C-alpha cells in the first residue's frame, strides 16, 4: 500500500470496480499521487483527477517516472534555484557550492553537491563540516536525487539525519498562466507587484520563516529580476491578505515561485492562484518559458494546489544534517 512519502510521485493503483459471476472486476489507474488520507487517495491521470476510496483499492505501488530528467537538467535547475535564493556568504569546493545566511532557511545554509568537489568524497564532506563549524552553523547538505545518490549514501554512513523530502516541481509557464488565470467576478482582488517587499510582506514572511535576520533581506532581494506580490483587503485598507515572491533566473528561462502565503481568514478564496497568475504574466514578459517551485512532500494541500496549476515533480532533494 502507498504511504504519505509517495505523494507527488507516479503510482499505479488497481481498484475493484464491480463483480461478475462472484468474482471481482479490476481497473488500473496510472498517474501522480496527489493526496492520501485515511479514507481515499487521489491520482492525477492523463484523463484527469481520479479519487478512489481506500476500501476499493486492491493493490497500489510507486512506479518509475515516465521519463527521468537528465543529470544535466537536474543540475541546471538546481543552479537556477540557487540563483533565486542567494545566500550572502558563498564559497566553492570544486564545483560544489557552500552557502550561509545567518542560519535563515535550510536552502541558504547548506552545501549543494552538484558536480565534482575536486577531491575524494570523504575529504569533501570533511571540508563541508569544517566550513560550517568555522561559521558556528550546523553542517547541512541539500542532496538532489538521484543525481547525488553517492553523496546521500556517504552521509548515511556518517549518521547524518534527514529532513522531510522536498519535491522540486516544474510546469510550462503557459500552463501556469492558463490554469491560474484571473477569474471574473466582484470578489476579485488586485495583485500588486513591487520590486521591494513592503513591511507587511516582510511580516508575513517572518511569521512563516521564524523571523528575518539581516541576511534574510539579501536572500529575498539580491536577484536581478525579482517581484513581490501583494494582495490587500478591499476598500483601500492597508491590511495585507496574501504575499508571494517571484524570480527569473537560469538565463531568463525559469520563473521561481516562493513564499506563497495567505492569511488564515482569506484562505480558499483563490488568492494564491491570483498571485501566481500575476507573477507568471510578469515573467512571461521577460521571456521566461517555465516555472519551478519547491514544496515539502508531506504538504498535501500545497501539492494539490500546485497540481491544479500544472506542476509535476521534476526531482526530489533531501536536506541532510550533521549530528551534533
QUIQUIKA-V36761 format. One line per field, one symbol per residue. phi: phi as a letter, one per 30 degrees, with the letter a starting at -180 (. if undefined). psi: psi as a letter, one per 40 degrees, with the letter a starting at -180 (. if undefined). burial: + if it has 24 or more other C-alpha atoms within 12 Angstrom, else -. A space follows every 10 residues. Layout:
# QUIQUIKA-V36761
phi->???
psi->???
burial->???
This chain:
# QUIQUIKA-V36761
phi->.dbddddjcd bbbcbdclbb hicdccbcbb lcdcabcdca bbbccdckdb cbdddcddaa adbdeeaddd eddddddddd ddddbdddcb abbiddccbb ahididddbb dcdcjcdiae eddddddded ddddcicddb bdcdcdeced dddddedcid dbdedcdccb addddddddc eecdkdcdcd cccbdbdddd ddddddddch jbdedddded cdbecbbcdb bcddiidcdd cababbbbbi hidcdccahd bbdedcdici dddddddddd dddddcjdbb bbabbdeddd ddedededcj dbdcabbccc bddd
psi->iiideeheih ihhhiheaih feiihihihh ahheihaedi ihhhideahh hhhddehdii iiiiidhhii dddddddddd dddeghidhi iigbeihhii ffehiddefi ihghahefii dddddddddd dddeefiihi hhhhiedfdd dddddddefi ihiiihhhii ihddddddde ihiiieehih hhhieiiidd ddddddddeg igiddddddd efhdhiihhh hiiifeiehh diiihiihaf fedhhhhifh hhideeifee dddddddddd dddddeeiei iiihhhdegd dddddddeee iihdiiihhh hii.
burial->-+-+++++++ +++++----- --------++ ++++++---- ++++-----+ ++----+--+ ++------+- ---+++++++ ++++++++++ --+--+++++ ++++++++++ +++++-+--- +--++-+++- ++----++++ ++++++++-- ++--+----+ ++--++++++ +++++++-++ ++------++ ++++-+++-+ ++-+++---- -+--++++++ +++-++++++ ++-------+ ++++++++++ -+++++++++ +++------+ ++++++++++ ++++---+++ ++++++++++ -+++++++++ ++++++++++ ++--
